Amino acid sequence: MLFSLPALRVRRLRSVLFGVSLCCIGWAQAALPIAHWTQASGARVYLVESHAIPMVDVQIDLDAGSRRDPAAQAGLASVMAGQMASGLRADPSGKGPYAQALDENQIGEAWADLGASFGGSASGDRLSFSLRSLSYPDLLSKAVALAARQMAHPAFPEAIWARDREKMSASLRESLTKPAVVAQNRFAQAVYGAHPYGYRATPESLSRISAQDLQALHAKALRSCRASVSVVGDLTRAQADELVKRLLALWPSEAGCQSLPAVPEVAALTQAQDLKLPFDSAQAQVLIGQPGYKRNDPDFFPLLVGNHILGGGGFVSRLTEQVREKRGLSYSVYSYFSPGLHAGAFGVGLQTRPDQAAQALGVAQEVVQTFVREGPTEAELKAAQSNLIGGFALRIDSNRKLLDNVANIAWNRLPLNYLDTWTQQVERVTAADVRRAMARVLQPERMVTVVLGASAP
């Protein structure tokens, strides 16, 4: 143990930190006051004060996700984020409670002592860091100091990366024995083409990543002027401002924030692709899709409601009714959109018996074509709106979920009242809106179709 802290207090409140918090349920019917300001460093801060429980959640997002990975080094951003917990260099200043060099075990012990958590991850668009801590000043101050050190001074030990690379490569090889993974990989390649959204880490791409590459990406990616920081919890605005300054204090300073190179958009499909992949499996995997839309699309809500009706609403969706309920071809069938800074995929997925794959595919394609051409019925629209609005409280019923929503507002530059008006936006959607938006975004005649496992190799 690096520090002697009030362990009993930490244990009593551990369920608050790592369990479900009910502090936010009342916010579903009340205005959510999101404060927003920009610090002198250029960091954009978004805060929701919640003083019901002594907890603070922080998320820092940067434009350094996997869409900026070199094609030959797919997985670089994700690996870098994960390896930041493998060791810390000594702080040259020699100041602070965590100034000494720490190995991965000591880092883990330090976080356990604090009863707090910190981690890094990379999605297609974002490099993200997340901190969760009790708000007691003695604990929070140390958690912020450790998080700041872990972000600014990772050691990236070569031996640790070599060890973890072997584990990751073995896991990737094992995943390729799973039909769902193989089908999803081929689907992403076909939908996205050469766009980085279609990149997938492989043992070969990991072998091209060195500890020096991790250090280089880290040195380039962390800039306060590019940071979007979301804070939810037991802090005032002044306290949150100071917390963010401390978290980013060790990052490199940059006079004037230079623009990052543009990433090309996802290319639209010009023709249908039918991929039939032999695989010896008990179930055939069926995937249908194409590039969808960007998160800033003005038809976001009509597309949200439309997808809920088509296949995103579970047992009340049209795909479930036609594929499962009427014909018994699949236990589960779904559709989704995954919008991002670029057009994320639209997809329909199901599993079925190999001898039923062709029939299930035909039914799913017919449902999509009909829905795009005709749109929903008024009854389907009202049911979907009722379901979405009724479930809205579950989207913000914990600090973690609320943080996700605030970070979404911050990252996508959405209006600060986005959550306050969410249900009204859903209510405002008409059947004509859904039909127009779905017909504009989807082209059933040019979709990718992947059927894996309909016949043995």
N, C-alpha and C positions, 0 to 999 in steps of 0.2 A: 504494500500500500504506500502510495506517495504522500498522502495527506490523511490526517485524522479528522474526519468530518462527522457531523451528527448523523450517524448511520441509522439510528432508530427513526428519526424524522424522515430520512430518505426512504426507508422501507415502508413506512406507513403510507407514503404518498406515491409509491412506485406504481400502484394500480391506477392512479390518476394519470401518470405519465404514459404508461404503456397499455392501459386499458381503454375503455370508451368513455369519453367525456360527454356529459349531457348538458354542458353549459350553454349550448348554442341553440337549443330547440326553440326557445321563444323568439329567436331572430327570424324565423320563417315568416312571422306575421308582422315584424317590425322593421323599421329602416335600419340598414347596416351602415353605420357611419365609418367610411373608409377615409382616413386622412392620407394625403399624398404630398410629398415635397421632394425636392432635389437638393442633395448636399453639395458643398463646394467642390468636392471631388468629382461630381457628375453622377454619383450613384442615385438612382431613383428609389425612394422608400415609400412603401404602402403599409399602413398600420390599421388594425382593428383592435381596439382596447377591449379586453374581456377580463374582468376582475373577479369573476365568480370562483375561480380556483387559482392557486399560486403556480401557474405554469406559463411558459413562453415557448412558442414555436417560431422558427425563423427559416426562410428559404431564400437562397441567393441563386439567381439564374444569370447565365452568360451565354452569348451567342458563340458557343464552342462545342456544339453537339456533334454527333457522328456525321451530319451532312457536310462537315468540313474535314472529315478523314480523307487522306489520300487513298485512292482505290486499292493500291497494293498493300495498304496497312489498315484495312477495315477492322474496326474495333479499337482503334487507337484512343479515342476520347474516353470510351468506357473503361479501358484498361488503366489509363492515367488516373481517372477518378478513383478507381478501386485501390490502386497502389499507393495513394496518398496516405493510407493508414499503415503502411509497411515500415515506417520509420521516420523520425524527425531529425534534422540537423540541429546542432547547437545554435542558439541565438547569439550572434556576434556581440550583441550589447551586453549579454550576461545578466539581463534584468528579467524580472517576472518569475512566477512560480514554476514555469515550464521552460526555463532557459537552457537546461541541459539537453544533450542528445537523448532520444528515446527510441527503443526498438519497438516492434509491433506488439509484443507482450506488455511492455510498460505503458504503451498508449491505451491498450484495452483495459488495463488495471486502473489507469487514471480516470477513464470514463466511468468505470464501474464504481470507483470511489465517490464520484460526483452524483451518481444516480441519474446521469444524463446520457444523451446519445448524440452522435454526429456522424454524418456520412456523405459521400459524394457519389454521383451517378451521372450518366449521360444518356439522353434520349436522342431522337433524330435531330431535333433542333437545339436543345439546351444542354449545357453543362450545369449541374445543380449541386448545391451543398445545403444540407438540412441540419439544423440544430434544435434539440428539444431539451429543456431544462426547467427545473423548479425556479421560481422567481425570487426565492430568498436571496438577498444581496450577496451573502458569503458564497453560496453555491453558484449563482448565476455569474458572478464576476470571474470565478475560476473556470467555469465552462466556456465563457467567451474568450478568455485568455488562451485556453487550450485549442479551441476551434480556430482562433486567429493564427496560432502557431502552425497548426496542422495544415491549414490552407496555404500559408506563405512559405513554409520551410520544410516541405517533404524531402526525404533523403533519396527515395527511389533506389534502395539497395539492389545491386545487380543480382546477387544470389537469391534474394526473395522473389524478384521478378522471374528469374530462371525457374525456380521451383513452382511458382504459381502458373507460369506459362505451360508447363507440362500438365498440370492439373486441368487447366482450361482446355488445352488441346485434347486431352483424353475425354473430357466431358463433351466437347463438340463432336468427336468421332462417335461417341456412344449415342448422341442425339440423332445422328444420321441413320440409326437403326429404327427410329420411330417414324412411322408413316406420316403422322401429322406434321412433323418438323420438315421432312423432305418435301411434302406438298406445299407448305407455307413458303419455303425457300424458293421453290420454282415459281410459285405464284408471284412473289415479290419481284423476282428477276424479270418476269414477263410484263408485269404492270408498270414497273418503274424504268425498265431499260437500263441505260447508263447513268441514271440519276443516283446520287448517293443514298437516297431513301431505300434503294434496293440493295445496298451493300450488306453483307453478312460476314461476320468474323469467321475465319477458318483457321485450322492449324497452320496453314501456309502463311496467311496474313499475319498471324501472331508471331511466327518465326522471324518476320521482317521488322518487328518492333523491338528496339533495344531500350535499355534504361536511359540512354542519352536522348532517344526520341521522346520519352516521357518527360524528361527535364525540359526539352526544347518546347514542347507543347505547353507545359505548365508556365514557362517563362513568357510565352506569347499570349496565353489565354486570359490570365487574371489581370484585369484592369478595372479599377473602381468606376471609371467613366462609362463602362459598359454594363455595370451591374444593376440588376433589378432585384430589390430586396423586399420581401414580404414578411411582415411581423404580425402575429396574432397572440394576444395573451395579456398577462397581468403587468402592463407597463403603461406609463403615460407617454405622451408624444416626446417630451424632453428626454425621458429615460430611453425610449426607443432610438431616438436620434443619436444619443451617446453610445448605445449598444452597437449600432451599425458602424459608427466611426471606429470603435475599438476592433470590431471584426475585420474591417478593411484596412486598418492602420498600417499593416506590414506589407500591403500589396505595392507593387511598383507604381510610382507616380508617372503621369504622362501629361505633358503640356499640350492641351488640345487633343481631342479624341479622334484619331484617324479612323476613317471608315474601313470596314472590312471588305474584302473582295466579294463581289456578288456571286451567288450560287445560281446556276441555271435553273429554270423552271422545269417541272416534270412535263415531258412531251406527251401530247394526246395520242391515243392509239389510232392508227389509220386503218386497221383491219382486224378481224377476229383471229384469235389464236386458240387452237384446240390441242392441248397437251395431254396425251394419254400415257401414263407412266406405269409400267409393270412393277408390282411390289407384292410380295407374299404376305398378305395380312388378312385378318378376319373381317375387317371392315374396309370399304372403299372410302377414300377421302375425295370429296367433291368441292371445288372452289370456283366461283365465278366472280369476275370483277374488272375494274378499270381504275385509272386515276379519277379522284373525286373532285374536291374543291378545297380552297385555302380557308383558313380560319376567319379571315376578314371578309369573306363573301357576304354580301348584303342579304342573301337568302339563307343565312344560317338557321334561323328558326323554322321557316317552311321545310328545310331539308331535315332538321332535327325531328319535327313532327312527322314528316313523310316517312323517314326511316323507321320510326317507332311503329307506324302502321304496317309497313312492309315486312320487317323482320326483326326490328330492334326491341319490340315490346314483349318478347317471350311468348307465352301461351296465347296471348290475344292478338298476335300478328297474323297477317294474311299468309305468309309462307308456312307458319306452323299449322294453320287451318288446312291448307291444301296438301302439304307434303306429309304431315304427321297425322292430323285428326281424320281427314277424309280417306287417305290412302295407306297410312301406316308404313311409310317408306323410311322414316328416320325418327329416332327418339327426339333429336334436337336439330333445329335448323334456324339460322339467324342471318341477319344482314347488319352492316355497320358502315359508317363513314369515319375516317381518321384524319380530319383536317389539321394542317400545321402551317408553318410559314410557306410551304408549297402545297400543292394538291396531294393530299394523302389518299390512300386507296379507298375505294368503295369495294366491299366484298360481300358475297353470300357464301355461307359454308354449311356443310352437312356431312354426316357419316351414314353409310347405309350398307346393306349386304352387297357383296360384289355383283351378284346376279341381278340386283335391282338398281345398279348405278345409273344405267342409261335412262331408265324410267324416271328416277328421282331427279336427274339432271334436266330432263325434258320438262317436268312439272315446274321446277324452280325457275327455269328460263321463261316459261310461259307466264308465270306469276309476275316476274319482273317486267317483262314486255308489256303485259296488260296494265300494270300499275303505272308505268311510265307513260303509256299512251292515254289512259283514262283518268288516272289519279284516284283518290279515295272517295268513298261514299260519305255522305254527311254523318251517318251513324258511326262510321269508323273514325272520322275526324273528331267528333265529340268524345268518343270513348278514349282516344289517345290523349286529347287535351286534359280530360279529367284525370287520367292515370298519371300523366307527367306532372300536373299541378299538385295532385294529391301526394305525390312522392317527393315534392321539392324539399320538404323539411329534412328528409333523410340525406340530402346533399350537403347540409351544413350542420349536422347534429353533433359534431365534435370539433375540437380545435384543429385537428389534422385535416379534416374535410374542408373546414372553412379556410385554412391556409392554402389548400390546393386551389380553391376558388379565387382567393385574393391573388395568388401567384398567376393564375390564368388571366385575370384582369390586368395585372401589371405587365405580363409578358406580351399580351396581345393588344395592349393599349386600349382596352375597352373602357367605356364610361364608368365612372366611380359608382354610379347607381345601377350598374348592370344587374346585380343580384336583387335589388329592390324592384326592378321592372321585369324580371325574368318571367314571372307568371303572366303578367299582362302581355308580354311579347308572344307567349305561347297561345294565349286566348285570342289574340288578334289574327292568327293565321287562318286563312280560309282554304277550302278545298281547291279553289282555283289557284291560290298561291302555291300549294303543294304540287299540283299538276304542272304548273309552269316551271317551277324550280327543278323538279325531278326530270322533266323533259329537256331542260337546258343542260343539266349536268351529266345525265346518263345517256349512253348510246348502246342499247342492248345488242345491236348488230355488230359492234366492234369490241366486244368484251373478251377477256382472257378466260378460258375454261381449262381447269386442271382436274383430271380424274386419275387418281392414283390407287392402284390395288384392285381394279376391276377384273384383272386377270393375273395369274401367277407369272413370274419371269420365266 
